[in-house]
Amino acid sequence: MVSKDQITALITTYNCESTVRAAITSVLSQTQCPREIVVVDDGSTDNTVSEILPFQDKITLIQQPNGGPSSARNRGISETKTEWIALLDGDDLWHKEKLERQIKTLNSYPELDLLATSWSRTEPTPASFATNLSRLSYVSLLVMNRFQTSTVLVKKAAIQRLGGFNPLLDSVEDWGAWLVLARANQLAILEEPLVLYRDNPAGVSKDLSKFFEKMILLLEQEREVALVNENLFRTIAAWHYLRLFIAMTLEHQYRDGLKVLYQLIKSPYKPAAPSALRQYLLPFLYSRIQRRRQLLAKN
């Protein structure tokens, strides 16, 4: 049986002076408070550490030179003493019942090695607890990273077996880790919004050019070991080129978007582009339009 005493909350921070106190408080306010809280500051240049110090009797603070999100998480993982690790970025927040609901779910599904949750950009308001669980296959994760890192509760041993997060993939390092885990482990998402995700425009994953560069590196790595046939892999890879083109266009990064299209044309995935358009891009755009309409209707 999983209990709060088997869980460490691992908070990683970099220049989070305006949000880190709230992040730590959201962990301390859990209805099932974890055994320990480890905070790794990844070489912040603002007042993040000063904001953390008032909590030093309740946390373990680790400071290191800036090495990126993978380096910070890996350092924290190596310092934890529990079987399970709950990840939290220093600019996000947990709902007070986040760990309690994950613990209940894991005790109903003991085969799981990773349990994520849904998230929200506004204050999370989950419904009365009900196990609304979605299994996450390797293919579903190859199509899209299905959850935010701050929602994840994962077995320490599972993360250690894959060697932690890969610093060479920073920007998509979490996605890469979940793909490796999904090859040999059981992953699921609890479809309840239990995390407030702050979309930080300065975040490493918001640099679309860097994200595209690292995504291509990840896809090339996966191509060698993917648990799908070559035709499906090419279609999924083409979809990722197309979605980055759309993302860059929406951000008015037209030159970068055209570079993405040019690279798609020069890549082995070009013949799969029509299938990617039909199977993934058009349904994706339709769902976004519908979601936007629903939000406008509410307002």
LOROZA-575147 format. One record per residue (C-alpha): x, y, z; residue in one letter. Coordinates in nm, 2 decimals. Each point is the difference from the previous one (the first is absolute). Example, Ala and Ser with C-alpha at 12.3 -4.5 7.8 and 13.67 -1.06 7.14 Angstrom:
ATOM       xx       yy       zz   rest
ATOM     1.23    -0.45     0.78      a
ATOM     0.14     0.34    -0.07      s
***
This chain:
ATOM       xx       yy       zz   rest
ATOM     0.00     0.00     0.00      m
ATOM     0.12     0.35    -0.09      v
ATOM     0.00     0.26     0.28      s
ATOM     0.11     0.36     0.04      k
ATOM     0.31    -0.12     0.19      d
ATOM     0.13    -0.17    -0.32      q
ATOM    -0.01     0.33    -0.20      i
ATOM     0.24     0.28    -0.05      t
ATOM    -0.11     0.33    -0.16      a
ATOM     0.28     0.11    -0.23      l
ATOM    -0.02     0.37    -0.08      i
ATOM     0.24     0.14    -0.26      t
ATOM     0.05     0.38    -0.04      t
ATOM     0.17     0.25    -0.22      y
ATOM    -0.08     0.37     0.04      n
ATOM    -0.33    -0.07     0.16      c
ATOM     0.01     0.27     0.26      e
ATOM    -0.36     0.11    -0.05      s
ATOM    -0.15    -0.36     0.01      t
ATOM     0.22    -0.23     0.20      v
ATOM    -0.15     0.08     0.34      r
ATOM    -0.35    -0.09    -0.12      a
ATOM     0.14    -0.32    -0.16      a
ATOM     0.15    -0.11     0.33      i
ATOM    -0.31     0.10     0.20      t
ATOM    -0.21    -0.21    -0.24      s
ATOM     0.20    -0.30     0.10      v
ATOM    -0.01     0.07     0.37      l
ATOM    -0.38     0.05    -0.02      s
ATOM    -0.06    -0.35    -0.15      q
ATOM    -0.26    -0.20     0.18      t
ATOM     0.25    -0.28    -0.03      q
ATOM     0.33     0.18     0.05      c
ATOM     0.31    -0.19    -0.13      p
ATOM     0.27    -0.13     0.22      r
ATOM     0.26     0.24    -0.13      e
ATOM     0.03     0.31    -0.23      i
ATOM     0.31     0.04    -0.20      v
ATOM     0.06     0.33    -0.18      v
ATOM     0.27     0.03    -0.26      v
ATOM     0.09     0.35    -0.11      d
ATOM     0.16    -0.01    -0.33      d
ATOM     0.23     0.31     0.02      g
ATOM    -0.27     0.27     0.03      s
ATOM     0.12     0.35    -0.06      t
ATOM    -0.29     0.17     0.17      d
ATOM    -0.13    -0.02     0.36      n
ATOM    -0.14    -0.35    -0.03      t
ATOM     0.23    -0.14     0.27      v
ATOM    -0.09     0.29     0.24      s
ATOM    -0.37    -0.10    -0.05      e
ATOM     0.08    -0.36     0.08      i
ATOM     0.20     0.06     0.32      l
ATOM    -0.30     0.06     0.23      p
ATOM    -0.10    -0.37    -0.06      f
ATOM     0.34    -0.14     0.07      q
ATOM    -0.11    -0.18     0.31      d
ATOM    -0.27    -0.19    -0.20      k
ATOM     0.20    -0.08    -0.32      i
ATOM     0.34    -0.11    -0.12      t
ATOM     0.15     0.27    -0.22      l
ATOM     0.26    -0.09    -0.26      i
ATOM     0.17     0.28    -0.20      q
ATOM     0.20    -0.07    -0.32      q
ATOM     0.14     0.19    -0.30      p
ATOM    -0.25     0.04    -0.28      n
ATOM    -0.01    -0.33    -0.20      g
ATOM    -0.36    -0.01    -0.13      g
ATOM    -0.31    -0.18     0.11      p
ATOM     0.13    -0.35    -0.05      s
ATOM     0.31     0.07     0.21      s
ATOM    -0.21     0.15     0.28      a
ATOM    -0.25    -0.29     0.00      r
ATOM     0.27    -0.27    -0.01      n
ATOM     0.19     0.17     0.29      r
ATOM    -0.32     0.00     0.20      g
ATOM    -0.09    -0.36    -0.08      i
ATOM     0.35    -0.11     0.12      s
ATOM    -0.07     0.17     0.33      e
ATOM    -0.34    -0.15     0.07      t
ATOM    -0.05    -0.28     0.25      k
ATOM    -0.35    -0.12    -0.09      t
ATOM    -0.15    -0.25    -0.25      e
ATOM    -0.21     0.26    -0.18      w
ATOM     0.08     0.35    -0.13      i
ATOM    -0.26     0.27    -0.07      a
ATOM     0.14     0.26    -0.24      l
ATOM    -0.08     0.37     0.02      l
ATOM     0.14     0.29    -0.19      d
ATOM     0.06     0.32     0.21      g
ATOM    -0.26     0.20    -0.20      d
ATOM    -0.29    -0.25     0.03      d
ATOM    -0.24    -0.09     0.29      l
ATOM    -0.17    -0.31     0.13      w
ATOM    -0.36    -0.03     0.10      h
ATOM    -0.01    -0.09     0.37      k
ATOM    -0.14    -0.35    -0.08      e
ATOM     0.24    -0.08    -0.28      k
ATOM     0.22    -0.25     0.18      l
ATOM    -0.30    -0.15     0.20      e
ATOM    -0.19    -0.07    -0.32      r
ATOM     0.31    -0.15    -0.17      q
ATOM     0.07    -0.22     0.30      i
ATOM    -0.35    -0.14     0.00      k
ATOM     0.02    -0.07    -0.37      t
ATOM     0.34    -0.17     0.02      l
ATOM    -0.14    -0.22     0.28      n
ATOM    -0.28    -0.11    -0.24      s
ATOM     0.24    -0.05    -0.29      y
ATOM     0.32    -0.13     0.16      p
ATOM     0.15    -0.10    -0.34      e
ATOM     0.06     0.37    -0.09      l
ATOM     0.35     0.14     0.00      d
ATOM    -0.10     0.36    -0.09      l
ATOM    -0.32     0.19     0.07      l
ATOM    -0.06     0.34    -0.14      a
ATOM    -0.30     0.23     0.03      t
ATOM    -0.17     0.26    -0.21      s
ATOM     0.08     0.36     0.05      w
ATOM    -0.15     0.35    -0.04      s
ATOM     0.13     0.35    -0.08      r
ATOM    -0.25     0.13     0.27      t
ATOM    -0.06    -0.11     0.36      e
ATOM    -0.06    -0.38    -0.02      p
ATOM    -0.36    -0.10     0.10      t
ATOM    -0.02    -0.38    -0.01      p
ATOM    -0.33    -0.18     0.04      a
ATOM    -0.08    -0.23     0.28      s
ATOM     0.25    -0.28    -0.01      f
ATOM    -0.06    -0.28    -0.25      a
ATOM     0.27    -0.21    -0.17      t
ATOM    -0.02     0.13    -0.35      n
ATOM     0.31    -0.16    -0.14      l
ATOM     0.15     0.00    -0.35      s
ATOM     0.28    -0.25    -0.08      r
ATOM     0.29     0.15    -0.20      l
ATOM     0.15    -0.21    -0.27      s
ATOM     0.33     0.05    -0.17      y
ATOM    -0.18     0.10    -0.32      v
ATOM    -0.22     0.26     0.17      s
ATOM     0.31     0.16     0.15      l
ATOM     0.19    -0.01    -0.33      l
ATOM    -0.29     0.20    -0.15      v
ATOM     0.00     0.25     0.28      m
ATOM     0.14     0.06     0.34      n
ATOM    -0.32    -0.05     0.20      r
ATOM     0.07     0.17     0.33      f
ATOM     0.20     0.27     0.18      q
ATOM     0.30    -0.10     0.21      t
ATOM    -0.15     0.16     0.31      s
ATOM    -0.28    -0.25     0.00      t
ATOM     0.23    -0.31     0.01      v
ATOM     0.03    -0.25     0.29      l
ATOM     0.26    -0.26    -0.11      v
ATOM     0.19    -0.29     0.15      k
ATOM     0.36     0.11     0.07      k
ATOM     0.13    -0.34    -0.12      a
ATOM    -0.17     0.04    -0.34      a
ATOM     0.16     0.34    -0.06      i
ATOM     0.34    -0.13     0.12      q
ATOM    -0.02    -0.30    -0.24      r
ATOM    -0.02     0.23    -0.30      l
ATOM     0.29     0.22     0.13      g
ATOM    -0.21     0.29     0.10      g
ATOM    -0.09     0.29    -0.23      f
ATOM     0.23     0.06    -0.30      n
ATOM     0.16     0.35     0.01      p
ATOM     0.07    -0.02    -0.38      l
ATOM    -0.38     0.01    -0.04      l
ATOM    -0.07     0.30     0.22      d
ATOM    -0.33     0.15    -0.14      s
ATOM    -0.14    -0.35    -0.06      v
ATOM     0.18    -0.18     0.27      e
ATOM    -0.32    -0.10     0.19      d
ATOM    -0.16    -0.13    -0.32      w
ATOM     0.31    -0.20    -0.07      g
ATOM    -0.01    -0.15     0.35      a
ATOM    -0.37    -0.10    -0.02      w
ATOM     0.06    -0.17    -0.34      l
ATOM     0.28    -0.21     0.15      v
ATOM    -0.21    -0.09     0.30      l
ATOM    -0.30    -0.09    -0.22      a
ATOM     0.20    -0.28    -0.17      r
ATOM     0.02    -0.21     0.31      a
ATOM    -0.21     0.16     0.27      n
ATOM    -0.37     0.07     0.07      q
ATOM    -0.10     0.37    -0.03      l
ATOM    -0.33     0.17     0.05      a
ATOM    -0.17     0.34     0.05      i
ATOM    -0.26     0.08     0.26      l
ATOM    -0.24     0.22    -0.20      e
ATOM    -0.05     0.26     0.28      e
ATOM     0.16     0.35    -0.01      p
ATOM     0.22    -0.01     0.30      l
ATOM     0.28     0.24    -0.10      v
ATOM     0.01     0.37    -0.09      l
ATOM     0.24     0.03    -0.29      y
ATOM     0.15     0.34    -0.06      r
ATOM     0.09     0.04    -0.36      d
ATOM     0.33     0.19     0.05      n
ATOM     0.09     0.17    -0.33      p
ATOM     0.36    -0.01     0.11      a
ATOM    -0.01    -0.38     0.05      g
ATOM     0.25    -0.21    -0.18      v
ATOM    -0.28    -0.18    -0.19      s
ATOM    -0.14     0.33    -0.13      k
ATOM     0.30     0.06    -0.23      d
ATOM    -0.16    -0.16    -0.30      l
ATOM     0.32    -0.02    -0.21      s
ATOM     0.18    -0.18     0.28      k
ATOM    -0.30    -0.22     0.06      f
ATOM    -0.01    -0.10    -0.37      f
ATOM     0.38    -0.07     0.00      e
ATOM    -0.03    -0.22     0.31      k
ATOM    -0.32    -0.17    -0.13      m
ATOM     0.18    -0.10    -0.32      i
ATOM     0.28    -0.15     0.21      l
ATOM    -0.26    -0.19     0.21      l
ATOM    -0.18    -0.13    -0.31      l
ATOM     0.32    -0.12    -0.15      e
ATOM     0.08    -0.19     0.32      q
ATOM    -0.34    -0.15     0.02      e
ATOM     0.01    -0.10    -0.37      r
ATOM     0.27    -0.26     0.09      e
ATOM    -0.21    -0.16     0.28      v
ATOM    -0.36     0.10    -0.07      a
ATOM    -0.27    -0.26     0.09      l
ATOM    -0.19     0.09    -0.32      v
ATOM     0.05    -0.09    -0.36      n
ATOM     0.19     0.23    -0.23      e
ATOM    -0.31     0.13    -0.18      n
ATOM    -0.17     0.11     0.32      l
ATOM     0.32     0.15     0.13      f
ATOM     0.05     0.21    -0.31      r
ATOM    -0.36     0.12     0.02      t
ATOM     0.04     0.10     0.37      i
ATOM     0.34     0.17    -0.07      a
ATOM    -0.16     0.20    -0.29      a
ATOM    -0.28     0.11     0.24      w
ATOM     0.26     0.14     0.24      h
ATOM     0.16     0.21    -0.28      y
ATOM    -0.35     0.13    -0.10      l
ATOM    -0.10     0.09     0.35      r
ATOM     0.32     0.19     0.06      l
ATOM    -0.06     0.19    -0.33      f
ATOM    -0.35     0.09     0.13      i
ATOM     0.14     0.10     0.34      a
ATOM     0.26     0.23    -0.15      m
ATOM    -0.25     0.15    -0.24      t
ATOM    -0.23     0.09     0.28      l
ATOM     0.29     0.16     0.18      e
ATOM     0.08     0.20    -0.31      h
ATOM     0.33    -0.18    -0.04      q
ATOM    -0.06    -0.04    -0.37      y
ATOM     0.37    -0.05    -0.11      r
ATOM     0.05    -0.27     0.26      d
ATOM    -0.33    -0.16    -0.10      g
ATOM     0.11    -0.01    -0.37      l
ATOM     0.33    -0.16     0.11      k
ATOM    -0.20    -0.28     0.17      v
ATOM    -0.19    -0.06    -0.32      l
ATOM     0.32     0.00    -0.20      y
ATOM     0.15    -0.26     0.24      q
ATOM    -0.31    -0.21    -0.03      l
ATOM     0.03     0.01    -0.38      i
ATOM     0.36    -0.11     0.02      k
ATOM    -0.07    -0.27     0.26      s
ATOM    -0.10    -0.37    -0.05      p
ATOM    -0.33     0.09     0.15      y
ATOM    -0.12     0.21    -0.29      k
ATOM    -0.21    -0.28    -0.16      p
ATOM    -0.19    -0.04     0.32      a
ATOM    -0.10     0.37     0.02      a
ATOM    -0.35    -0.05    -0.16      p
ATOM    -0.08    -0.28     0.24      s
ATOM     0.12     0.21     0.30      a
ATOM    -0.22     0.29    -0.12      l
ATOM    -0.31    -0.22    -0.01      r
ATOM     0.06    -0.22     0.31      q
ATOM     0.15     0.25     0.24      y
ATOM     0.02     0.36    -0.10      l
ATOM    -0.35     0.07    -0.12      l
ATOM    -0.16    -0.18     0.30      p
ATOM     0.24     0.19     0.23      f
ATOM    -0.10     0.34    -0.15      l
ATOM    -0.37    -0.09     0.01      y
ATOM     0.03    -0.09     0.37      s
ATOM     0.18     0.33     0.08      r
ATOM    -0.27     0.20    -0.19      i
ATOM    -0.27    -0.18     0.20      q
ATOM     0.17     0.07     0.32      r
ATOM     0.04     0.36    -0.08      r
ATOM    -0.37     0.03    -0.08      r
ATOM    -0.09    -0.16     0.33      q
ATOM     0.22     0.24     0.19      l
ATOM    -0.15     0.30    -0.18      l
ATOM    -0.35    -0.13     0.07      a
ATOM     0.08    -0.02     0.37      k
ATOM     0.12     0.36     0.00      n
***
